[in-house]
């Protein structure tokens, strides 16, 4: 199946990243993961560019103004958006 888009949705800390990582590890055809930008601070178990790109609000606003972001959400006062694929 070509160009299948799968969306994994759930609450913060609900295990979405764990599920995505397991699916990607088991399926060689899953080659692309959308990059997500967030303005929230990095948690102790996270690393830059692994699950998120951690950026400040000014850069977030500039990317948004340029139309480079989509799928906007706000959680606990922090902004989240995906890049255009």
PERA-V566690 format. One record per helix or strand of 2 or more residues. SS is the DSSP state (H for helix, E for strand). FROM is the first residue (numbers start at 0). LEN is the number of residues. Records with the same first field share a line. If there is no record, write none. Layout:
SS->FROM-LEN ; FROM-LEN
This chain:
H->15-11 ; 56-9
E->35-3 ; 51-3 ; 68-7 ; 77-6
